[in-house]
Amino acid sequence: EGLQYYLSGSTNNGSFSLESDMPYEVILNNTEITSLTNVPLNLSKNVERNIIIANGTTNILSDSEDSDGKAVINSKGATNISGFGSLTINANKKHGISSDNDINIDGATISINHSADASKGLKSDCNISLTDSDVTIVSSGSLTLEELDLGYDPTYCTAIGADLNFEMNGGNLSITLPESNVAGRGIKVDGNITIFDGNINIVSHGGGDTYTNSDGEIDSYKSSCIKADGNIYFYDGNIILEA
């Protein structure tokens, strides 16, 4: 109980994997990990964990197209990220940060660059929340079209994607979808999007097209800055969207 793991130093071909049945903290203290074959930071087991970015430190985590995992930070349990340092994530295989449960970012400065098709910068099978944090995401991949019997099923390159809800309360969120990201999504959730406060700037330069969907009918795909299958609530803050 109360375990803390301090990571510092650098490696050009290494990774850190942790299995624990107890809640724990991983503290990044000027940590630079580049992994050519594995997930740079792999936190298995479905337990809650805290990732703390040590104050005043600069941390960089990167994978490669040949990595064997689906994310630079891969977490099965609820993941809380905090601290007053900076964390840069370079995702070349697929997602930036992926969790089977909630992702909560509080007070941290995080920059995510992900370039794989159909990838996500922040991906949660549950909820994502940002509180007084500074998050920048560049999503430069594109969509994929899965061939089915009657047509195709598109999967999009998305900056923030959650199977349930997204909330933001204070801080800054900047998302860029360049021209390479055809039909990209800035924020896409299956539930609700709620903005209590904060500054949001989402720019999408990707285009769209028509395709034959899974029912054999002509459909279309196009970019969107904010998309929810549920409701979208704006209570306060400054929001700039360009598509």
N, C-alpha and C positions, 0 to 999 in steps of 0.2 A: 504494500500500500504506500502511495506517495512516491513511487519511483519516478526519477527524472533521468533522461538520457541526453547528454550534451554532445552535440556534433560540431566539430570544428576542423579546419584544414581543408585540403583539396585533393581530388583524385581525378585523373583523366579517363579512367576506366574502372569505376567501382560503383557500389550501391550499398544501401542500408536496408535490411529487412528485419522486422520485429514481430514476434508472435507473443502475445501476453493475454491472459484471461483477466488481468486486473487493469483498471484505469491507470493511465500514465501520461507523462509529459515528454515531448521531444523538443529540445531547445536548440535552435539553429544559431550558431555563434560564429559568423564569418565562415560559413560552410559553402564549398563549391564542389558539387558532384556532377560529373559527366559519366553517364553509363552507356556503353556501346551495345550491350546485350541484355541488360536487365532493367527492371523498374528502379529508378534512382532512389526513391523513398517508398518502400512497400510496407504498409501497416496492416497486416492481416488480423484476423479475429474480430468478431463483432462486439467490441467494447468501446466505450467513449474514450477519446484521447484529445489532448491539447497539444497543438504545435505552437510554440512560442518563438517569435523572431526577436532575438536579443536586441535590446536598445542600442541604436547607433551602429548596428552591423549591416553588412552587405552579403547577401546569400544568393547563390545561383544554382539551380538544379536543371539538368538537361538530359534528354535521352536521344536516341538515334532512330532512324527508320528501321533498324534491325533489332530493336529492343523486343523482348518477349512479352511485354505487358501492354496494358491499354492506357496508361497514364504516367505522368512524371511523378505525381504523388497519388498512390493508389491506396484507398482506405476503405475497409468494410464497415467500421463503426462510425458513430456520430463524431464529426471532426470539427474542433474549435480552433481557429487560427487567430492569434493575437500578438501583441508586441509592437514596439516602436522602432524596429529596424525595417529593412527592405528585403523583399524576396522576388527574384526574377525566375520565371519558369519558361524554358524553351522546349516545347513539345513537338517532336518530329514524327513520332510513331502514331499517336492519336490524341488523347485528351491531356489537358493540363493538370487539373485536380479532379479526381473522380472518387465518389463515395457511394456506398450502398445505402447510407443513411444521410442525416442532415449535414450540411456544411454551413458553419457560422464563422464569419470573419468580422473581427472587432478591433478597430484601431490600427490595423496593419496596412503597410504599403506593399502592394503586390502587382507585379507586371507579368502578364501571360502572353506568350506568342505561340500560337499553334497553327500548323500548316497542312495537316493531313485532311484529306477529303472526309466529310461526314464526322468531323471531330468537334469537340466542345472544349472551351476554355475552362469553365466550371461545370461539372456534371454531377447531379445528385439524383438518386432514385427516390428521394423524399423532398426535403425543402432546402432552400438556400436563403441565407440572410446576410446582409451587409450592414454594419453599424459603425458610423464614424470612421470608416476606412477609406483608403485611396486605392482604387482598383483600376488598372488599365489593361485592356485586352485587345489584341490584334488577331483577327481570325482570317487567315489568308488561304485556307483550303477552299473546297467547293463541294457541291452536292454529289451524291452517287445515285445511280438509278439501278435498282435491283430488278432483273428481268423475271417476270411472272408469266403465267399461262396466257393471259389476255393483254398484258401490257407491262407497266413498270411501277415500282414503288420508290419514290424519292426519299433520301435521307439527307438532311441539310447540315452544313457547317455552321455551328452556333456558338456565340460567345458564352452565354449563360443558359443552361438548360436544366430544368427540374421536372420530375414526374408529378410533383405536387405544387408547392407555392414558392413565390419569391417575394422577399420583403427587403426594403431599404429604409434605414433611419439615420440620416446624416452622412456626411462624407462626400466623396467624389467617385463617380463611375464614368470612365471613358471607354467607348467601344468603337473600333474601326473595322469595317468590312470592306476590303479593297476590291478592285474590279475582278480579281481572280476568283472571288467568292460569289459565284452565281447563286442567286436566290438565298443568300445567307440570312440568318436571323441574329438580331442583337440579343434580346431576351425572349426566350420561348419556354412557357410552362404549360402543363396540362391542367393546372388549377388556377389560382388567383395571383395577380401581381398587385402589390400594395406598396406605394411610395409615401412614407410619412414625411420625409424631409431629405434634402441632399441635392447635389448637382449632378445631372445626368446629361451626357453628350454622346449621342450615337450617330455615326455616319456610315451609310451603306452605299457603295458605288457599284455593287453587283447587279447584273441584269436578270432577265428571266426568259422563259420560252414556253412552248407548249409541248405536251407529251401525251402518250396514251396511258391512262391509269389502269389499275388492277381490274376494273370493271369493263375494260375495253373501250372506254370513252375518252374523247379528247379533253384534256385538262390543262392546267397551266401551273407553273411555279414562278414565284417572284420573291424579291427580298422584302423583309419587314424589320423595322427597328424594334418594335415591341409587339408580342403576340401571346395571347392567353386563351386557352379553351374555356376558362372561367371568366371572372370579372377583373377589370383593371381599375384600381383606385389611386387617384392622385390627391393627396391632402395638402402638401406644401413642397417647396423646393423650386429649383430651376431646371427645366427640361428642354433640351434642344435635340430635335430629331431631323435627320436629313437622309432621304432615300431617293 
